[in-house]
Amino acid sequence: MDHLWAPWRMSYVGAEQPEGCIFCVLPAAGDDEAHHIVHRGDAVFLMLNRYPYNTGHLMVAPYRHVADPLEMTPQESSELLYGIRIAVEALRIAYRPEGFNIGANVGRCAGAGYAGHLHVHVVPRWTGDTNFMAVSAETRIVPEDISETYRRIKEALREREKDRGAG
């Protein structure tokens, strides 16, 4: 049997998880870089997924603990959609993906890992970005450390704001 060694994964996978809902606890903690929160709006925020499907995998979530889109206020609904736009714009600047998977799993039976707090995944995609490792070895290859992804997306967001100010 062959082995794939990735010793850095133990600190990543074995990290202590916060008590409670990550979408409530992490934005309230205030250390955006440590918690990979790349953008804050009035009603929603954008954060990196610690267990990304691909490099740059972002999540957009309301601050308020709400499980169902029908429970959101009009402002939350509007800003959630605008947050998706911000995520797509930043990812295009930072990574130039060829496409995106954008979606939410609403409810445990739909696959929601945090069923009590609505969030939308924005995953950049490139032709051929899947490989045999995920199928044959149940291993996903993410080529960039999350701290570098955070830095690149923050820089893309600054560039986005600069471009919007010039227009």
BELRA-V332605 format. One record per backbone hydrogen bond with DSSP energy under -1.0 kcal/mol. NH is the residue of the N-H (numbers start at 1). CO is the residue of the C=O. E is the energy in kcal/mol with one decimal. If there is no record, write none. Layout:
# BELRA-V332605
((NH	CO	E) (NH	CO	E))
This chain:
# BELRA-V332605
((9	6	-2.2) (10	7	-1.2) (12	8	-1.1) (13	9	-3.7) (14	10	-2.6) (24	21	-1.5) (25	21	-3.2) (26	22	-1.6) (28	24	-1.1) (29	25	-1.2) (32	30	-1.2) (35	31	-1.7) (36	33	-1.0) (37	32	-2.5) (38	46	-1.8) (39	46	-1.5) (41	44	-3.0) (45	61	-2.5) (46	39	-2.6) (47	59	-2.4) (48	36	-2.6) (49	57	-2.6) (57	54	-1.8) (58	122	-2.6) (59	47	-2.7) (60	120	-2.5) (61	45	-2.3) (63	43	-2.4) (66	64	-1.2) (71	68	-2.1) (72	69	-1.2) (77	73	-2.6) (78	74	-2.6) (79	75	-2.9) (80	76	-2.4) (81	77	-1.8) (82	78	-2.2) (83	79	-2.7) (84	80	-1.7) (85	81	-1.7) (86	82	-2.5) (87	83	-2.4) (88	84	-2.5) (89	85	-2.8) (90	86	-2.6) (91	87	-2.6) (92	88	-2.3) (93	89	-1.9) (94	90	-2.8) (95	91	-2.8) (98	125	-1.9) (99	125	-1.7) (101	123	-2.4) (103	121	-2.0) (111	108	-1.9) (112	107	-1.9) (117	114	-1.4) (118	66	-3.8) (120	60	-2.7) (121	103	-3.4) (122	58	-3.0) (123	101	-3.1) (125	99	-2.7) (129	126	-2.1) (136	132	-3.5) (137	133	-1.6) (139	133	-1.9) (149	145	-2.0) (150	146	-2.5) (151	147	-1.9) (152	148	-2.5) (153	149	-2.5) (154	150	-2.6) (155	151	-2.2) (156	152	-2.2) (157	153	-2.5) (158	154	-2.0) (159	155	-2.4) (160	156	-2.6) (161	157	-2.3) (162	158	-2.4) (163	159	-2.6) (164	160	-2.3) (165	161	-2.0) (166	162	-1.5))
